[in-house]
């Protein structure tokens, strides 16, 4: 997709500061503004306040300014920061050293922080199967009454919540931020009243930072004491007055806010929405600038070339901040202290504890915070977290457990806290915040494929799901697909207990599709048949955590086939029979269309005593395996498939998905053997798109032939067919988009455009 929700990314950039905690000095007493001033007077100097504005990625410049302040030996007595400024300022106030601050900024995984969905490897197997139907991970959620519920934000706050919970855990007992090594405060905005809320008293550092960077629409509002708080930049983006209220005599103000756009740039909804936010912030910034006195220092880095979305240009933006700081060095020198005095002060500020994420915790018990309105049993949440009493876990491992619970899709966020247990152990208390709109959801998907000549196909899929129909987590799914392949599915998934890995899934389905029939020679189809199929079955399965499932099934299948073009009828026009089957689905791929790690293994078999052609029972078996290997930006991929059946034409080969350059369904038979090897590279850095872009090439080898009926429709016998192709693809929010060109030896060349995953 050309733009990956740019407006959301612009707003969400303040996340950088989430990565900067884990340090704290020893116990400190609260410092009132008068006490701060008195301490400065005792040293014979003015009280210096550092004011850091919001500005998204442009706020990386704050780090460069702090580098200059440290080189000059300027002691900071109070810090007030908004949004990105609250992140950098809160980190510095808590005791992070400058090198650690810089290293963390440069090492943030922004793709994960701003990802629209959990890591695919954490998603349960039912949601993974949806990827092969081109269904998005989220859709329109409905209330119990059937009212559509829009999401609270575009970006899930799970990674934000987890990061803050982990990195600020050393400060959880500090509920007065004036007790930090440097007194700190951050403004937030009350979403109901529009008034400023100062986050300092009776709040943790995590709560202050979470509230100050809650850009409306980007992340869900922060809930604090019954109030809904959003980004403080809406009311006080450059909190000069707040710093004076905290005791500052002299203010060093760093303004990195995004300036208003010119008329020529306001040509789309993204630009207009961004301008609306910038208008609000710019108005209060002008007011703050008017509050500066002649003795204050204003630093405005030259960030003309950078937007608030330039997350991956942090090193350049830091350098611009340092450059601006050096230009103001002459004025700043008047605030500098002797080297020995500043060194002692900085040592006290950076006195550290061990980073919390490196500490190990022995688990005494796992609990779930009480929520009387929750529809999900605590036992289910604990089972999903897979934290066993007596085990030893790091904070990173506990984060992974919380992500696993969140990946089920029923929660706004899932955090946790560690309460003290006996003998130095900890009680892990999971704190899931359940969605209000978890009752049902509607999703839309589809696929498009064309060779720009004779073949074009389009499918549109509508899917509706009822969630959590009982305490065991039942789900009823209905799907309707129109287009080249018409399909209806209704299935009821019922776990057999709250924590048991067993389930039962009855389903009914109907499918209708037309396909071409080819002879032994030539690329021209000799007939076109329409096939319809009705299937009812009951699947009994065993879930293997997030890996997949294994199961057995019993059902009844009814098939019809008739000619649409051509005189020759199908070998058998009707088939009705009961059957039993076995199924295996294992999937750890990180991405369906452009995988870089994991694997997928599927196997399915079905047998029936009834026959189609008078040769005994009907049997079908198929196994497919796909494995990618990655090194830096390169990925190699191997896929292999084998199919065996007693039904002529059960498997097909040809088209953009199998043997590029040949007609769709060019070969068919009761036997299938296929393999492909692909080599691809992520070329996103060369493309002006905010979405992963891949370029690759592949070689395919395959054959399909009949072994259960003469040679009259063998479509080429047992010969191996070979194809080579190249492609460019975009992993967009609406599904994969690809342009492929290839040639099958002896058949021809084809150019294809594809959107969505083709089954």
N, C-alpha and C positions, 0 to 999 in steps of 0.2 A: 504494500500500500504506500503511495507516495508520501504521505505524512502520517506518522503513527501518533495520532492525537496530540499534535503539537501543543495545543493550548494547555493540555494537562501537564505535559512535560515542563512547559515554561513555569507553571505554578509550583510544580513539585520539587524544584531543584534545591530548595532549602534543606533537603534531606542530608546534604553533605555532613552537617554537624552531628548526624546520628552516629557517626562512626568515631567519636572522639572521646570516649570516657573510659573509666576504669581506674581513676586515680583520685585520691582525696588525702588531705592532710589530717592530722590528728584532730581530736575534738577541739572545737572553737566555740567561743561565745558569740551571741548575736551582737552586731554592731549597729547602734543607732546612728542616724546622720550626725548628731552632735558628738558622739564618740569618735566617729570617723574624722571629723574636723579637728577635734581636740588632739588626736594622735598626730595629725599633720602639723598642727601648730607647735606641738612639742618638738618636732624636727625642724621647725623654722621654715616651712615650705607650704605652698598652697595645696589643697586637696585636688587631685587630678582624676577626672572622670573620663572614661573611654566610652564613646557612643558609636555603636555599629548599626548601620541601617540594613533593611532587607533589600533584596535584589536578585534572588535566585543565584544562578551560577556566577553572576558578577560579584557576589559576596565572597568568592574565593580571594578577592583582592584584600580582604581584611587580614588574611594571613601574612601577606607581604608587608602591610603597614605595621603589624605587630613585630615583624622581624626588625624593621628599622627602629622601633621603639626600644627593643631589647638592646640593639647595638649601641644606641645612644645612652642607655641606662635610665630610661624614664620609668618611674614607679607608678603603677596604676592603683588607685585607691577604691574606686567603684566602677562597675561596668553595667551599662544598660544596652540591650540589644534587641532588635526586632527580627523575627523570621530567620533568615540566614545569619543575621547579626547575633541573634540569640544563641544560635548553635556555636559559632566561633567564640563569642564572648563567654558563654556558659562553660565551654571547655577550658578556656584560659583561666577563668575565675576558679574552676575546680582543681586546677593544678597540672594540666597537660603542658609538657615542654613544647617548644616550638618545633624541633625536629619530628617529634611524634605527631604533632598536628599536621605538619606538611606530609609526612609519610601516609597518614590516614586519608587525607584528601586525595592524594594521587592514586590510592589503592581501592577506592570505592567501586563496587560492582553495581553500576547504575542500572544495567539491564534488569538485574534481579530486584533492585529497590523499586523500580517503576514498572515492573512486569504486571500485565493485566490479569494473569492467572498464576496459580501455584506451579511449582516445578512439576512437570508432567509425571515424573517418576514417583511422585507422592500421591497422585490422583488414583482413586479406586478404579478397578478394572471396567466398571460400567461406563464411567466417564471417558476412559481411554477408547472404548469401542465407539463412542460418539465421534471421535476424531476421524474415523474411517467412513463416517457418513457426512463429513463436512459440516457438522454441527458445532457452533461456537461454544466456548466453555461457559458463557453466561448468556442470559436472555432477558426477556420481560418477565419479572416475577409478579406473582399475584397474591393478594391478601386472602383471608379465609372467605370473605364475601365475594371474591372474584374481581376486586378492584385492582387495576394495574398499579404497581409500586415501582417508582423510579429509584435507582440506586442512590445512596447518600453521597457517593463520590465516584469518580471514574477510576481512580487508582486504589486498589485494596490497601488498607492500612496495616495489614498483618506484619509485613517486614518492618515497618516503622515502629509498631508497638513492640515487637520482639527485640529490635535493636535497642530501643530505649530501656526496656526492662533489663536486658543483659548488661549494657554498658553503664547504666546509672545505678545498678543495684547497691553499690557501695554507699550511695547517698540516700537510700530509702528511709533511713532514720532521721535525716535532716529535713525538717519541714519549715525551716526559716532560712532562706537563701542568703541572708546577711551573715550567716555563720560560715559560709564558704571562705577559703583563703582570701578571696577578694569578694566583697559583697556584690551580689548580682540581682538583677531584676529584668523581667521581660514583659512588655505590654501585649495583651491579647484584646480581641474585640468580642463583646457580648453580642451574639447574633440576633437576639431578641430586641434588645434596647439600643444597640449601636454604640454603647458607651465603652470607654477604655476600662480594662481590668488589668491591674498590675499584679503579675504573678511573682510573688516573693514570700509573703507570709502564708503559713499554713498550707504549703504545697511542696512537693518534691521537685528536684531539678528536672526529672523526667516529665512531670506534669506541666511545668513551666515551658519547656521546650516544645512539647507536643502541642500545647495550645497556641504558642506564638507562631508556629509554622503551618497551621491548619488552613491552607489556602482554600477558600470556598470552591467546591466543585472538584478539587484535586483530591483531597483527603476528607474523610468524614469529620464533622466538627468534633472538637474535644469536649467530653462531658466532665464537668468539674463542679461539684457542689450543686448539682441540679441545674446548672447553666450550660448553654451551648456556646462554646468559645471557638472563634476562628482567628485567622492571621491578624496580628497586631498592626500590620502595615496599613490596614484600612483606616486606622484612627491615629496612629503614631509611628510612622515608619522611621523617623530619626528622633529618638526619645531624648532630646536635649533637656527638656524640663524635668523628666524623670531622674536623670542623672543629678541635677541640682537638688532635687528633693532628697536624694540619697546622701548628699553632703558635698558634692563637687563644687569647688571654687573655680576651677579652670576645666573647660571641656575640650577634649580632642574628638571631633566629630568626623566620621568617615562615611561619606554619602556615595553609595553605589547603586542607587535606585535607577530604574529604567526610565529614560526621558520619554516625553510624549512623542508619538509617531507623527510624521508628516501626512498630509491629506492623501498623497499618492500611495501610501502604504495601507490605507484603510479601505481595502477593496474586497475583503472577505470577512466571514463571521469570526474567524480566529483573531484577525487583527482588530476588529471592533470590540470583541470581548476583552482582549488584552488592554486596549485603550481605556475601556471603562474602569478597569482596576487601576491602571496607571493614573487616571484622573483623580481618583480618590487619594491615592498615596501622594501624588505630586502636590495636592492642595495642602495636606498636613505637613509635608516636608517644607514647603515655603514658610509656613507658620513657624516651624522649628528653626529654620535658618534665621528668621527675624529675631529669635531669642538669643542668638549668639552675641557675645560681647566682644569688644576689641581684643581682650586678652585670650580669647579662645582660639583654637586652631581648627580650621576646616580643611579636610583633605578630600579631594574629589578626583579619583583615578580616571585616566583617559581610557574609557571602555567602549568607545564609539564602535569598534569592530566586533563587539561581543554582545550577545543577547543573554537573557536569563536562562536560556536553554542550552548554552554551550558547556555542558557538563564535562565533556572530554577535553576541554581546553584549560583545565585547572592550572597547569603549570604556567601557561602564558598569562592567565589572569592574575595569578599570584605575583608574577614578575611586574605586571602593570601596577599592582598595589605597592610593591616595593619601590618602584620608580616614583610614584606619587609621594610616598613617604619621604624619600630622599630630597625631593624638591621642597618639602616643608621642614627639612632638617634644621635650618637656622632658627626657626621659631621654636622647634621642639627642644633644642639644646638648652633653652632657658628653663626647661622643666627637668633636665637630667640631674642625676644624683651621682656622687662619687662612686667609682667602680666597686670598691669593697662593700659599701652600703647596699648598692643595688644587688650585688651577688648574694649577699646574705639574705636579702628580702626574697629573691627569686628561689633560693634554695628552700626557704621555708614554704614558699608557695607551691613548689613541686614535690614536696615530701609525699611519697606515694605508698599505697598499699599494692599488693599483687593484683594485676588485672583480674576482675571477677571471672572472665571467660576461661581463664587458665586454672581456676580452682576446681577441685573435684568434690562432689557431694555424694555422701552415702544416703540413699533414700530409705527412710523409715516407713513412710506411708504415702499413698497418692489419694488426694481428695479432689472434689470438684466444688468450686464456690457455689453456694446455694442460690438458685434462681427459681422462684416459685412459678414463674410463667414459662419455664422451659418445657419443651415437648420431647427433649432428648434425654433419656435416662442417664444418670451419672455413670453407671456401669459401662454403657456404650462408649462414652467419651474416654473413660480410663482405658478401656480395651483398645481403642484406636491409638491412644498415646503410647501404649506398649512400654510403660515404665514399671519395672517390677520392684517391689519392696526388697531391700537388701542389696540392690545393684548400686554401683558407683557410676555417677554421670558427671560430665562436664557441662558447663552452661551451653556450649554449642550443641551437645547431644540433647539437652532439654529443649532447646530451640527447635531442633529437628522433630522432636515429639509433638510440640505444639503445632508445627507446620502440618504434620500428618493429620491432626484433628481438623485443622482449618481447611485442608484440601478436600474434605467431604462436601464443602459448599454450603453448609447450613449456618455459618457464623460470619459476623462482621469482622471479628478478630478473635484470636485465642492467645492469651498471655498466661503467665503463671507467676507465682511468688514462692519463696522458700521460707517456711516458718520453722522455728527451732524444734527439733525432736530430742528424744533422750540420747544421752551418751554421744553428743556431738553430731548426731544425724540430722536430717532435714525432712520436713513434711512438704511434699510438692503439692501445692494447691493450684489446680488448673482454673483459669478464669475465662471461660468462653463467653462471648457476647453474641447471643443468638439473633439471627435476622428476624425482623418483624414480618417479612414477606416470604417465609419459608414454606408456605402451604403448597403452592404450585408454581410452575414456570412454563413459559412458551418460548420456543427457540425456532429459528428459521435457518435453513442451510440450503446447499445446492451445489451444482457443478455445471460447468460449461466446457465443451470441447468442440473444436472445429479444425478441419484441415484446409480451410479457405477455398475449398473446391466443391466436392460432392457431399461431404459428410459434416454435419453439425448436430450436436446433441446437447440438450439442456434438461436438467432435472431440478425441481424445486421441492424442498422437504419442509414440512411443518411438523413439529414435535411438541406435544404437551405432556407434562408429568405432574402427577400428584405425589407429594413427598410426605414421608413420615405418617402414613395412614394408621399406624398403630405403634405401640411402644417398642416393638421389635424393629421398626424402621422400614416397613413395607413401602413400595413405590409402584404406582400404576402408570405405565407409559403408553401413549398412543401416537402413531406416526402416519402421516399421509404424504405420499410423494407423487408428483405429477411430472410429465415430461416424456422422454424417450422410454424410461423405465417407470411404469406405474406400480405403486406399491402401497399396501396398507398393513400396519402391524399394531397389535395390541398385546401387551405382556404385563404380567403382574409378578413383581419380584418380592418374595417373602423370605427374609432371614428366619431361621429356625431357632430363635432365641436372641437375647441381647448381646451375648458375647460368643456364642458358638459360630464357627466358620462355615456352617452348613446353610444352604438355602434351597428353595424350590421356586421354579419359575414357569408357570403355564403361559402359553402364548398361542395366538392365531395370526396367520398372515396370508395375504393374497398378493400375487405379483403377476404382471403382464408385460411382455416385451417382445419386440420383433427383431429378427436377426437374419442376416444373409447366409446363404448356403453356396459354397464354392465347390467346383469339381476338382479333378486331379490336375488340371492344367489351366493356366491363365489367371488373370487378375479380375475377371468379370464374374459376378455372382450369377449362378444358374437358377436360383430360386430365393424366395423370401418367405419365411415361416413366422407365424405368431404363436408364442407359447404362453400359456397361463398356468399358474400353479397355486393351489390352496394347501396350506400346511397348518396343522394343529399339533402341538406337542407339549409335553411336560418335561422340564429339565430339572434334574436333581444334581446339585453341585457342591463343591468344596472350594471355598475362597482361600487363596494363598496370600493373605494380607494384601499389599498393593501390587503384588506380582501378577496375578491373574486368577484363573480358576480351572478346575477339572471337573467334568460331569458326565452323566449318562442321561439319555433321553428316550422317550417312547412317544410315538405319535402316529398320525395318519396323513398321508400325502395324496393329493389328487392333481394330476397333470393333464393338460389338453394341448394339442398342437394342430394347427391347420395352415394350409398354404395361403399366402397373400398374393404372391407373384409366382407364376410357374404352375405347371400341371401336376408334377409328381407330388404325391402326398407324403407326409412323414412316415417312417417305418411303422409307427404305432401312434394313433391319434388320441388314445385315451389310456390312462394308467391310474389306478386307484389301489392303494395298498397301505397296510400298517407297517411300521418299521421301528427299529431300535437303533440308537446311535451312541457314540462316544465323542467327547469334545475335550480339547486342551487349548488353552489360550494363555500364553505367557508374554508379557510386554513390559520392558523397562526402557524403551526408547525415549529420548528427551524430546523428540519431535518426529511426527509421522512423515512429513514430506521431505524434510532436510535433517535427518538424524545425524548426530555426531558421536553418540555413545549409547550404551545399552544393547538390547537385542530384542527380537520378536520371534516367537515360535508358536505356530498354530498347527493343529492337527485335528482332523474331523473325519469320522467314519460313520457310515449308515448302511444297514443291511435289512433286507426284507425277503420273505419267502416267496412273495409274488414276483413274477417275471414280466419283462417287456416283450421279449422276442422269442419266448418259448425255450430258452436255454437254461432254465433254472432260476434261482433267486437273483435279486437285484442288489448289487453291492457297489458302494462308492467310498473311496478313501483318498484323502489329499493332505499333504503336509508341506508347510512353507517355513523357511527360516531366513531371517535377515539380520546381518551383523555389520555395524559400521566400526571403523577404526579411525581415530583422529590424531593428528599431530599439528599443533599450532593451528593455522587456519585451513589446513588441508584435511580432507576426509575421504577415506576409501570405503567402499560399501560392496558387500557381497550378498546376493539373494539367490536362493535356490528353491525350486518347487517340483514336487513329484505328485502325479495323480494317477489313480487306477480306478477303473469302473467296468461294470458289465453292461453299461448303457452307451450306445453309440452316440458320439457327439457331446458327451458330458462335459468336455473341457474345450476351451477355445484359445486361440493364439492369434495375435495380430492387432495393429493399431498403435496409437501413441503410448499406451501403457505397457504393451507387450509386443516387441519387434517393431520398432519405429521405422516407418517407410512402407509397411505393408498394409493392405486394407484391413479394416476391423473384422475380426472373426475369420481371417483368411484361411486358417487351418482349424480343424476340430477333430475330436476323436475320443475314444475311450481310454487313451493313454496320453499322458502329458509329462514332458520333461523340459525344464526351463531353468536357465541361470543367467544372471547378469552381474557384471562388475562395473562399478562407477567410481570415478575420481572427481571430486568437487572441491572448490575453494570459496571461502567467504570473501567477497569482494566489496563489502559494505563501505570500506574506507575510500574506495574510488568512486562511490556513487553519492549524489546529493539527496539521499533518501533516508528517512528516519525509520528504516525497517531493514532486517537482514536480507542481503542480496547474495545469491549463490550463482556460480557458473561452473559447469561441469561437462564431462563427456562419459559415455558408457558404451560397453560392448555387450550384446545379448546373444544368447544361443538357445534355441528351443526347437521342439518338434511335438506334433500332436497327430495321432493316427488311430484308426479303429482296428481293433483286434477281435471284434465280436460279430462282424457281418462282412461279407465279401469285400470287394474293392470298389464298390459303386460310389461310395462317398468318402473315400479315404483322404481326400484333400491333400495329396502329395506324398502318401506313404510315410516311411520312417526316416526320411531324409532330415538331417539337421539344417536348420536355417540360421543365418547369421545377420546381425544388424549392428551398425555403429551410429551414434548420434551425439549431438551436443545440445546443451540447454542453458538458459538463463532463467532464474526463478527468484521471486520475492516472497518472503514469509510474512504476509500481511495479516492484519487483524481480521479480515474477512476470508481468510484462507489462502492457500498457496496459489500464486499466479505464475505461469511458466510459458515460455516460448521455446519450442523444441524443433530441431531439424535433424533428420536422419535418413539412412538408406538401409534397406534390407537387400542383401545380395540376391540378384535374380528376380526381384520383385519391383523395386522402384524407390523413389525418394519422396519424402513427405515433410511438410512444414505444419506445425500444430500450435494452436493456442489453447491453453488449459487453465481453468479456474476450479479450485476445489479438488478434493481427493476422489479419484475414480476407483470404485471397487472392482 
